[in-house]
Structure formats: C-alpha cells, structure tokens
C-alpha cells in the first residue's frame, strides 16, 4: 500500500502547486507533448505490437474479449487522432479561474462563482492505450493531477506513452512533478479505491464488471458508465436512404465502441419499407441480426432474439431488431433497457423528433445521425476522459469542463452577519 499511498500524497501536493500554472505554461507543455508523440510514433507502434502479440494469447485463452483486443490496437488513424487531440486542447480556453457569475449580495459584499480544478483524479481503464494521452492532456489543461491504471494487456504501450509525456513535463520549466502518475497492479487499484483522503474522483473506462466493481468498492465519487446500450428508433416517416446509411455506420464503423448501436427499433408502419433492405445491408456488412418474433416471422433466416438480448452491449457485429407500435413504445423500451448513453431517432417528423429527444432519458439524444458521434473529440472538446451517464456534475462526453468544479469567492470589508440579523443592514434583492 505504501507505494500507491506515496503516489497519491505526491499527486495531491502536485495538484495544489498546479493551481499556480499559467495558460502559457500548460499550452507550452502540451505543444511539446504533441511534438514528442509525433517524433516517437515508431516507438509507440513497436510497443503496441508487443502488446498485441501478448494479447492474442490472452484472447485465445478467453482471458480478454474480442472487443477489448480491438480497442488495444493503435493504428495510424488512432495515433493521428491522439496527437491531434493534444493539439486541439491547446486551442481551447483555459477552464480554470473562469467567473461563471457574480453579484453584489449587499452593499460592499461581492460573491463570485469561479471554476477550479477537481484536484486528484484516478482513471482506471482497460485496453485503450490512447487514454493515457487523452487523460494526461485534459489533466494538464485543467490543472488536475491524475493517477492512471491501465490493463495488463496494454502495459508496454501505456509505459511508452507515459514515459514520453513525463519526460516532456520534467523539461517544462515551472511544471510541478508528480502531476501524471501510472500504477500497474490490481492490488494498486484496490488500494487506490481506499484513498478518499487524497483522490477526489474516480473515472473507470472498461467493461461493465470493472465499473460495477469500482462503484461497489470505493467512497470516492465515480464518473462514468457501466454499459453502452445505444438505440436507433426508425420512425414511420424515416427516409430509407438516410436510415440505411446511419444504421450501418452506427453498427459497423467501430463495433467495439461504447457508442455503437446495439438495438434498432422499427415502427410497425415502417417495417414494410425498411426491415428487409436494412437486414440485407447489415448482413452484407457481416452483422448478425437478432429479430423479435414479429420480424422473425417476416425474415426467418435471421436469428430469433431472446429477452436478454434487449439489455446486451455486444461490442461486436451483432444487433437486435424489434418492432414497436409507436414512438411512445420506443421511448418506453429505451428508458427500460437502455444505459442512458446515446440514442437516436430516424424521422422526417419534427413533432416525433421533439417528443423522442425530450422523453428519452439519455446523455445524448440524436435526430438522423449516427450514435458514433458521441465522442469528446467529435464534439470539439479536444479529447475526453470518457462518457458519463451520471446526472450530477458532468454528463455525456466529458472534456475539460467535466474536470473542473467551482468555488464561491466572497469579497467584503469587515462585514458581519449580526448586522443583517439585527436589521442594521439588508441584502440586495
């Protein structure tokens, strides 16, 4: 425990020193990190290939899922996006010390609501080695210290990216030590979850079981989501061409992602025009289709869905399809079986779109667009620490603003409450 405790103590100290960091120092560090990652791309790729080699053995033994293996690979596109995410963060406004509002609560007394860092953030993730860069970037820009714990399947890639970033930070004048930290073992995680005195927020990024374990074993606030059960509802007015394009992108563009569509709901009046061409297009793209009884009776060559399929995050090329009688029934299904992540309606009817987007209780509600847009990078946040389905503090893709909180600053001149309780002075209305 002593090693992790020592890291947490040093991170807490670093987070306090980071309050003094200017935007120029933070942006200079980020610019140097982007350059260093670009210069060391081959080193990162080599480390990732070693992880992939070892992970293949784990996959063969069923110690990890195919979805986890897919997330592990750092290809040219992921590397490009990773580096661009660092560069984009430089352009973003510094989220710290922003005055959200201010008011004179009484003559001579001014109250300000001002943004500030959360402090020390613990991030526990599986696969996804690009998380190291994303989280470090956002932590630096938002003046937070971070303790990172990656999965064993990505240990070489994680260490390589971490070392590149920390080498830059050590060479950046005015930057505190121990802002970005990396731990390795499962025992470290257990200890980390006990350190509520030093760690202010835990962000898990991984499987349902990982998130549930973390939530059940810590007093520290947890930000994230356990499942990514995303839906597309095809309304009776849906345009066929748009619908086919969006559904295929949402399922096939990157099936392992948490914002990939898992269930497609079709209005009964749209079944005749859309179900068969949609099924054919999905099958053409190697997607296994599981249909409810009504739809299975129409195309009996697809699989028959079971009750449990409506609450599954497949993370691969499988999709469940169900017929519904109305927009209200679609909303009811999504709110019952969904995970509150991202859900979409395909429609040309503004009234139904508004109804769907108002009453579906999810962090992201879309009209006529792929659920794969649920991503901090695509939202223009520069990068993200993850997707949150929480209803407090931060929701949806969590970028810089999600890593800040606020404090109230009150400015006075020897003012006392007794003057107000006695009637000598009055608060402004």
C-alpha positions as CSV (number, residue, x, y, z in Angstrom):
1,X,0.0,0.0,0.0
2,X,2.9,2.4,0.8
3,X,3.9,2.9,-2.9
4,X,0.4,3.8,-4.0
5,X,-0.2,5.9,-0.9
6,X,3.0,7.7,-1.6
7,X,2.0,8.4,-5.2
8,X,-1.4,9.7,-4.0
9,X,0.2,12.0,-1.5
10,X,2.6,13.4,-4.0
11,X,-0.2,13.8,-6.6
12,X,-2.3,15.7,-4.0
13,X,0.7,18.0,-3.4
14,X,1.2,18.5,-7.2
15,X,-2.5,19.3,-7.6
16,X,-2.1,22.2,-5.2
17,X,1.0,23.5,-6.9
18,X,-0.8,23.2,-10.3
19,X,-3.2,25.9,-9.2
20,X,-0.5,28.4,-10.0
21,X,0.1,27.2,-13.6
22,X,-0.5,29.8,-16.2
23,X,-2.2,29.0,-19.5
24,X,1.1,29.7,-21.3
25,X,3.0,27.0,-19.3
26,X,0.2,24.5,-19.8
27,X,0.0,25.1,-23.5
28,X,3.7,25.0,-23.9
29,X,3.8,21.6,-22.2
30,X,1.0,20.3,-24.5
31,X,2.7,21.6,-27.6
32,X,5.9,19.8,-26.6
33,X,4.0,16.6,-25.8
34,X,2.3,16.7,-29.3
35,X,5.7,17.0,-30.9
36,X,7.3,14.3,-28.8
37,X,4.5,11.9,-29.6
38,X,4.9,12.6,-33.3
39,X,8.6,12.1,-33.1
40,X,8.2,8.8,-31.2
41,X,5.4,7.2,-33.3
42,X,7.5,4.3,-34.4
43,X,8.5,3.5,-30.8
44,X,4.8,3.6,-29.7
45,X,3.8,1.3,-32.6
46,X,6.5,-1.2,-31.7
47,X,5.4,-1.2,-28.1
48,X,1.8,-1.7,-29.2
49,X,2.8,-4.6,-31.5
50,X,4.3,-6.3,-28.5
51,X,1.1,-5.8,-26.5
52,X,-1.0,-7.1,-29.4
53,X,1.2,-10.2,-29.6
54,X,0.7,-11.0,-25.9
55,X,-2.9,-10.0,-26.0
56,X,-3.6,-12.5,-28.8
57,X,-2.5,-15.3,-26.4
58,X,-4.9,-13.8,-23.8
59,X,-7.7,-13.7,-26.4
60,X,-7.0,-17.4,-27.4
61,X,-7.4,-18.3,-23.7
62,X,-10.6,-16.2,-23.5
63,X,-8.9,-14.0,-20.8
64,X,-10.0,-10.9,-22.8
65,X,-12.8,-10.3,-25.2
66,X,-12.5,-9.6,-28.9
67,X,-13.8,-6.1,-28.3
68,X,-11.0,-5.5,-25.8
69,X,-8.5,-6.8,-28.2
70,X,-9.8,-4.5,-31.0
71,X,-9.6,-1.4,-28.7
72,X,-6.0,-2.2,-27.9
73,X,-4.7,-1.6,-31.4
74,X,-3.1,1.8,-32.1
75,X,-3.3,2.1,-35.9
76,X,-2.3,5.2,-37.9
77,X,-5.8,6.8,-37.5
78,X,-5.8,6.4,-33.8
79,X,-2.3,7.8,-33.5
80,X,-3.2,10.7,-35.7
81,X,-6.3,11.4,-33.6
82,X,-4.3,11.0,-30.4
83,X,-1.8,13.6,-31.4
84,X,-4.4,15.9,-32.9
85,X,-6.3,15.7,-29.6
86,X,-3.3,17.2,-27.8
87,X,-3.0,20.0,-30.4
88,X,-6.7,20.8,-30.2
89,X,-6.6,21.1,-26.4
90,X,-4.0,23.9,-26.8
91,X,-6.6,26.0,-28.7
92,X,-9.3,25.5,-26.1
93,X,-10.0,28.2,-23.5
94,X,-8.4,27.6,-20.1
95,X,-11.2,26.2,-18.0
96,X,-9.7,27.3,-14.7
97,X,-10.5,30.6,-12.9
98,X,-13.4,31.5,-15.2
99,X,-16.0,33.6,-13.4
100,X,-19.3,31.8,-14.0
101,X,-21.3,34.7,-12.4
102,X,-21.0,37.4,-9.9
103,X,-23.4,39.6,-7.9
104,X,-23.4,42.1,-5.1
105,X,-25.3,40.4,-2.3
106,X,-25.2,43.6,-0.2
107,X,-23.5,46.9,-0.4
108,X,-19.8,46.3,-0.4
109,X,-20.1,42.5,-0.5
110,X,-19.4,40.7,-3.8
111,X,-20.0,37.0,-4.4
112,X,-18.3,35.2,-7.4
113,X,-18.8,31.6,-8.7
114,X,-15.4,30.6,-10.1
115,X,-14.2,27.4,-11.8
116,X,-11.4,25.4,-10.2
117,X,-9.7,22.0,-10.7
118,X,-11.2,18.9,-9.1
119,X,-7.8,18.0,-7.6
120,X,-6.6,14.4,-8.0
121,X,-8.3,12.1,-10.5
122,X,-7.9,8.4,-10.6
123,X,-8.5,6.8,-14.0
124,X,-8.8,3.0,-14.3
125,X,-9.1,1.7,-17.9
126,X,-8.9,-1.5,-19.9
127,X,-7.1,-1.7,-23.3
128,X,-7.4,1.8,-25.0
129,X,-3.7,2.9,-24.7
130,X,-4.7,6.3,-26.3
131,X,-6.4,7.0,-23.0
132,X,-3.0,7.8,-21.4
133,X,-2.6,10.7,-23.8
134,X,-6.2,11.9,-23.7
135,X,-6.4,12.0,-19.9
136,X,-2.9,13.5,-19.4
137,X,-3.8,16.2,-21.9
138,X,-7.0,17.2,-20.2
139,X,-5.5,16.9,-16.8
140,X,-2.7,19.3,-17.7
141,X,-5.0,21.8,-19.4
142,X,-7.4,21.7,-16.4
143,X,-4.6,21.8,-13.7
144,X,-5.6,18.4,-12.2
145,X,-3.2,15.7,-11.1
146,X,-4.0,12.2,-12.3
147,X,-3.2,8.6,-11.3
148,X,-3.6,6.2,-14.3
149,X,-4.1,2.5,-14.1
150,X,-4.2,0.6,-17.4
151,X,-4.9,-3.0,-18.2
152,X,-2.1,-5.6,-18.3
153,X,-2.9,-6.2,-21.9
154,X,-1.6,-2.7,-22.8
155,X,1.3,-2.4,-20.4
156,X,4.1,-1.8,-22.9
157,X,2.1,0.9,-24.9
158,X,1.0,2.6,-21.7
159,X,4.5,2.8,-20.3
160,X,5.9,4.1,-23.6
161,X,3.3,6.9,-23.9
162,X,3.5,7.7,-20.2
163,X,7.4,8.0,-20.3
164,X,7.2,10.3,-23.4
165,X,4.8,12.6,-21.7
166,X,6.6,12.7,-18.3
167,X,9.9,13.4,-20.0
168,X,8.4,16.5,-21.6
169,X,6.9,17.6,-18.3
170,X,10.2,17.3,-16.4
171,X,11.8,19.5,-19.1
172,X,9.0,22.1,-18.9
173,X,10.0,25.0,-16.6
174,X,7.6,25.8,-13.8
175,X,5.7,22.5,-14.1
176,X,5.2,20.6,-10.8
177,X,6.4,17.0,-10.5
178,X,4.1,14.1,-10.0
179,X,1.2,15.6,-11.9
180,X,0.9,12.5,-14.2
181,X,1.3,9.1,-12.5
182,X,1.0,5.5,-13.6
183,X,0.3,2.4,-11.5
184,X,0.2,-1.2,-12.7
185,X,-1.2,-4.0,-10.4
186,X,-4.7,-5.0,-9.4
187,X,-3.6,-4.6,-5.8
188,X,-2.7,-1.0,-6.6
189,X,-6.3,-0.5,-7.7
190,X,-7.7,-1.9,-4.5
191,X,-5.5,0.5,-2.5
192,X,-6.3,3.4,-4.8
193,X,-10.1,3.0,-4.2
194,X,-9.5,3.4,-0.4
195,X,-7.6,6.7,-0.7
196,X,-10.6,9.1,-0.5
197,X,-8.4,11.4,1.6
198,X,-6.2,12.1,-1.4
199,X,-8.2,11.2,-4.6
200,X,-11.2,13.3,-5.4
201,X,-12.7,11.5,-8.4
202,X,-12.5,8.0,-10.0
203,X,-13.2,7.6,-13.7
204,X,-13.5,4.0,-14.9
205,X,-13.2,3.1,-18.6
206,X,-13.8,-0.5,-19.4
207,X,-16.2,-3.4,-19.0
208,X,-19.5,-3.5,-17.1
209,X,-17.9,-5.7,-14.5
210,X,-15.0,-3.2,-14.0
211,X,-17.3,-0.3,-13.5
212,X,-19.6,-2.1,-11.1
213,X,-16.6,-3.4,-9.1
214,X,-15.3,0.2,-8.7
215,X,-18.6,1.7,-7.7
216,X,-19.1,-1.1,-5.1
217,X,-15.7,-0.7,-3.6
218,X,-15.0,3.0,-3.0
219,X,-16.3,6.0,-1.2
220,X,-14.7,8.3,-3.9
221,X,-17.2,9.7,-6.3
222,X,-17.3,7.7,-9.6
223,X,-17.9,9.3,-13.0
224,X,-18.6,7.1,-16.0
225,X,-20.9,4.5,-17.4
226,X,-21.3,0.7,-17.0
227,X,-22.9,-0.1,-20.3
228,X,-23.2,1.4,-23.8
229,X,-26.5,0.1,-24.9
230,X,-27.4,2.5,-27.7
231,X,-30.5,2.5,-29.8
232,X,-31.8,3.8,-33.1
233,X,-35.5,4.1,-33.5
234,X,-36.8,4.2,-37.1
235,X,-40.0,6.2,-37.1
236,X,-42.7,5.6,-39.7
237,X,-41.6,8.8,-41.6
238,X,-38.0,7.9,-41.7
239,X,-36.1,8.3,-45.0
240,X,-34.9,4.9,-46.2
241,X,-31.6,6.1,-47.7
242,X,-30.6,8.1,-44.6
243,X,-31.7,5.3,-42.3
244,X,-29.6,2.6,-44.0
245,X,-26.5,4.9,-44.1
246,X,-26.8,5.9,-40.4
247,X,-27.6,2.3,-39.1
248,X,-24.6,0.8,-40.9
249,X,-22.3,3.5,-39.7
250,X,-23.6,3.2,-36.1
251,X,-23.0,-0.6,-36.1
252,X,-20.1,-1.2,-38.4
253,X,-17.8,1.8,-38.3
254,X,-16.3,0.6,-35.0
255,X,-18.4,-2.1,-33.4
256,X,-16.3,-2.3,-30.2
257,X,-17.0,1.3,-29.2
258,X,-19.5,2.1,-26.4
259,X,-21.4,4.4,-28.8
260,X,-22.0,1.7,-31.4
261,X,-25.7,0.9,-31.8
262,X,-26.9,-2.4,-30.2
263,X,-30.7,-2.3,-30.7
264,X,-32.7,-1.0,-33.6
265,X,-36.4,-0.3,-33.1
266,X,-38.7,-0.1,-36.1
267,X,-42.2,1.5,-36.1
268,X,-44.7,-1.1,-37.4
269,X,-45.7,1.2,-40.3
270,X,-42.0,1.4,-41.4
271,X,-41.3,-2.3,-41.3
272,X,-42.6,-3.0,-44.8
273,X,-40.3,-0.5,-46.4
274,X,-37.2,-0.7,-44.2
275,X,-36.8,-4.0,-42.5
276,X,-35.7,-6.2,-45.4
277,X,-33.3,-3.7,-47.1
278,X,-31.8,-2.9,-43.6
279,X,-31.3,-6.6,-42.8
280,X,-29.7,-7.2,-46.2
281,X,-27.4,-4.3,-45.8
282,X,-26.4,-5.4,-42.2
283,X,-25.8,-9.0,-43.4
284,X,-23.7,-7.7,-46.3
285,X,-21.5,-6.0,-43.7
286,X,-21.2,-9.3,-41.7
287,X,-23.6,-8.2,-39.0
288,X,-25.6,-10.9,-37.2
289,X,-29.2,-9.8,-36.9
290,X,-31.4,-10.9,-33.9
291,X,-35.1,-10.1,-34.5
292,X,-38.1,-10.3,-32.3
293,X,-40.9,-12.7,-33.1
294,X,-42.9,-10.4,-35.4
295,X,-39.9,-9.5,-37.5
296,X,-38.5,-13.1,-37.4
297,X,-41.8,-14.2,-39.0
298,X,-41.1,-11.9,-41.9
299,X,-37.5,-13.0,-42.4
300,X,-36.9,-16.3,-40.8
301,X,-33.3,-16.6,-41.9
302,X,-32.3,-14.1,-39.2
303,X,-31.8,-15.3,-35.6
304,X,-34.7,-15.1,-33.1
305,X,-33.9,-12.6,-30.3
306,X,-34.2,-13.7,-26.7
307,X,-35.4,-11.5,-23.8
308,X,-31.9,-10.9,-22.6
309,X,-30.8,-9.5,-26.0
310,X,-32.5,-6.2,-25.3
311,X,-30.1,-5.4,-22.5
312,X,-26.9,-6.5,-24.1
313,X,-23.9,-4.5,-25.1
314,X,-22.5,-6.7,-27.8
315,X,-19.4,-4.8,-28.7
316,X,-19.2,-6.7,-32.0
317,X,-21.1,-7.1,-35.2
318,X,-24.4,-8.2,-33.7
319,X,-27.5,-6.1,-33.5
320,X,-31.0,-6.7,-32.0
321,X,-34.0,-5.5,-34.0
322,X,-37.6,-5.1,-32.7
323,X,-40.9,-3.8,-34.0
324,X,-42.8,-1.2,-31.9
325,X,-46.2,0.2,-32.3
326,X,-45.5,3.9,-31.6
327,X,-42.9,6.5,-30.7
328,X,-44.1,6.2,-27.1
329,X,-43.4,2.5,-27.1
330,X,-39.9,3.1,-28.5
331,X,-39.2,5.7,-25.7
332,X,-40.5,3.3,-23.1
333,X,-38.3,0.4,-24.4
334,X,-35.2,2.7,-24.5
335,X,-35.8,4.0,-21.0
336,X,-36.3,0.5,-19.7
337,X,-33.4,-1.4,-21.4
338,X,-31.0,1.4,-22.4
339,X,-28.0,2.6,-20.4
340,X,-28.6,6.3,-20.7
341,X,-25.7,6.7,-23.1
342,X,-26.8,7.7,-26.6
343,X,-30.0,7.1,-28.6
344,X,-31.2,8.3,-32.0
345,X,-34.5,8.7,-33.9
346,X,-34.6,8.5,-37.7
347,X,-37.6,10.6,-38.7
348,X,-38.8,13.4,-41.0
349,X,-41.4,14.4,-38.4
350,X,-40.3,17.2,-36.2
351,X,-43.1,16.6,-33.7
352,X,-42.0,12.9,-33.1
353,X,-38.3,14.0,-33.1
354,X,-39.0,16.6,-30.3
355,X,-41.0,14.0,-28.3
356,X,-38.3,11.4,-28.6
357,X,-35.5,13.9,-27.7
358,X,-37.4,15.2,-24.7
359,X,-38.5,12.0,-23.1
360,X,-35.6,9.6,-23.8
361,X,-33.6,9.8,-20.6
362,X,-30.0,9.6,-22.1
363,X,-26.9,11.7,-22.1
364,X,-27.1,12.0,-25.8
365,X,-30.3,12.1,-27.9
366,X,-29.9,12.4,-31.7
367,X,-32.0,13.0,-34.8
368,X,-31.0,11.4,-38.1
369,X,-27.3,10.9,-37.2
370,X,-25.1,8.1,-36.1
371,X,-24.6,7.3,-32.4
372,X,-20.9,7.1,-33.2
373,X,-20.8,10.9,-32.9
374,X,-21.0,10.6,-29.1
375,X,-17.3,11.4,-28.6
376,X,-15.5,14.3,-27.0
377,X,-13.1,14.7,-30.0
378,X,-16.1,14.9,-32.4
379,X,-17.8,17.3,-30.1
380,X,-14.8,19.6,-30.3
381,X,-13.7,19.0,-26.7
382,X,-10.1,18.2,-27.9
383,X,-10.2,14.9,-26.1
384,X,-12.4,13.2,-23.5
385,X,-11.9,11.3,-20.2
386,X,-14.9,9.2,-21.0
387,X,-18.7,9.2,-21.4
388,X,-20.7,9.8,-18.3
389,X,-24.3,8.7,-17.8
390,X,-24.4,10.4,-14.4
391,X,-26.9,13.1,-13.6
392,X,-24.6,15.2,-11.4
393,X,-21.6,17.3,-12.3
394,X,-20.9,16.0,-15.8
395,X,-22.9,14.1,-18.4
396,X,-22.1,12.7,-21.9
397,X,-18.6,13.1,-23.3
398,X,-16.6,14.6,-20.5
399,X,-13.9,17.0,-21.6
400,X,-12.2,19.9,-19.9
401,X,-15.3,21.4,-18.2
402,X,-16.1,17.9,-16.7
403,X,-12.7,18.1,-15.0
404,X,-13.4,21.3,-13.2
405,X,-15.7,22.2,-10.4
406,X,-16.4,25.6,-8.9
407,X,-15.9,27.5,-5.7
408,X,-17.7,30.6,-4.3
409,X,-15.4,33.6,-3.6
410,X,-16.9,36.2,-1.3
411,X,-15.3,39.7,-1.1
412,X,-16.1,42.0,1.8
413,X,-14.7,44.7,4.1
414,X,-15.1,43.6,7.7
415,X,-18.7,42.6,7.2
416,X,-20.5,40.5,9.8
417,X,-23.8,38.5,9.8
418,X,-25.0,40.2,13.0
419,X,-25.6,43.4,11.1
420,X,-28.1,41.7,8.9
421,X,-29.9,39.6,11.5
422,X,-30.3,42.7,13.7
423,X,-31.8,44.7,10.8
424,X,-28.9,47.2,10.6
425,X,-28.2,46.1,7.0
426,X,-30.1,44.4,4.3
427,X,-29.2,42.0,1.5
428,X,-29.8,43.2,-2.1
429,X,-32.8,41.8,-3.8
